[in-house]
Amino acid sequence: IHTVIPHSANVRSKPSMQSEVIGMVKQGMKLVVIETIESWSKVHAFEKTGWIASRLIKSEIQAKQ
């Protein structure tokens, strides 16, 4: 499970602070991480795929019940 840490965070079109913001996620939201490149994670949120700085999300392994 990947959870957003800050109050809000931008989701961008490319793994760069200069790229277009295509959405915003809120603290506590669960994200699906598709891949990670350097300090960026490609995520799926709001039926869109974009990039978020990896430091802004917390990854947890959830035990299967």
BANUVEX-868311 format. One record per residue (C-alpha): residue number from 1; residue in three letters; z, y, x. Coordinates in pm, whole numbers, plus 32768, in hexadecimal, padded with zeros to 4 digits. Example, Ala and Ser with C-alpha at 12.3 -4.5 7.8 and 13.67 -1.06 7.14 Angstrom:
2
 resi resn   pz   py   px
    1  ALA 830C 7E3E 84CE
    2  SER 82CA 7F96 8557
END
This chain:
65
 resi resn   pz   py   px
    1  ILE 8000 8000 8000
    2  HIS 7FA3 8158 8083
    3  THR 8066 827F 7FF4
    4  VAL 8030 83F6 801C
    5  ILE 8153 8498 80DB
    6  PRO 8130 8616 80AF
    7  HIS 8141 86D4 7F64
    8  SER 7FC3 86DA 7F63
    9  ALA 7EAA 8685 8054
   10  ASN 7D34 86C3 8061
   11  VAL 7C36 85AA 8052
   12  ARG 7B01 860B 811A
   13  SER 7995 859F 811E
   14  LYS 79A0 8547 8293
   15  PRO 7AB6 84FB 838F
   16  SER 7AD5 8666 8400
   17  MET 7BAF 8791 83A5
   18  GLN 7A6E 885E 838C
   19  SER 79CA 877C 8288
   20  GLU 79B8 87C7 8113
   21  VAL 7AEB 8783 803D
   22  ILE 7A81 8695 7F26
   23  GLY 7BD5 865D 7E87
   24  MET 7D4B 867C 7EA4
   25  VAL 7E58 8572 7E8F
   26  LYS 7FC5 85A4 7E37
   27  GLN 8105 8522 7ED4
   28  GLY 8151 83B9 7E79
   29  MET 7FEE 8362 7E0E
   30  LYS 7F7B 8207 7E73
   31  LEU 7E31 81FA 7F2F
   32  VAL 7D42 80E5 7F91
   33  VAL 7CED 8102 8104
   34  ILE 7B90 8080 814E
   35  GLU 7B89 80BF 82C5
   36  THR 7C31 8189 83D6
   37  ILE 7B7D 8248 84EB
   38  GLU 7C57 82EE 85F2
   39  SER 7D4C 83CC 8533
   40  TRP 7C97 83BC 83E3
   41  SER 7CA2 82C3 82C4
   42  LYS 7B85 828E 81D1
   43  VAL 7C1D 8270 8076
   44  HIS 7BB4 8232 7F11
   45  ALA 7C53 831D 7E10
   46  PHE 7BDE 83B0 7CC4
   47  GLU 7AA4 82D8 7CC9
   48  LYS 7A40 8389 7E0C
   49  THR 7A44 831D 7F75
   50  GLY 7AB2 8414 807F
   51  TRP 7B84 844A 81B5
   52  ILE 7CF1 84AB 81E4
   53  ALA 7DB3 84E4 8325
   54  SER 7E6B 839C 8368
   55  ARG 7FAF 8456 83B9
   56  LEU 7FBE 84C6 824C
   57  ILE 7FDB 8367 81C1
   58  LYS 80E6 825F 81E5
   59  SER 807D 80F2 81F6
   60  GLU 8163 7FDF 817C
   61  ILE 8137 7E6A 816B
   62  GLN 819D 7DEB 8018
   63  ALA 8220 7C89 7FFA
   64  LYS 8168 7BAC 7F04
   65  GLN 8244 7B35 7DE9
END
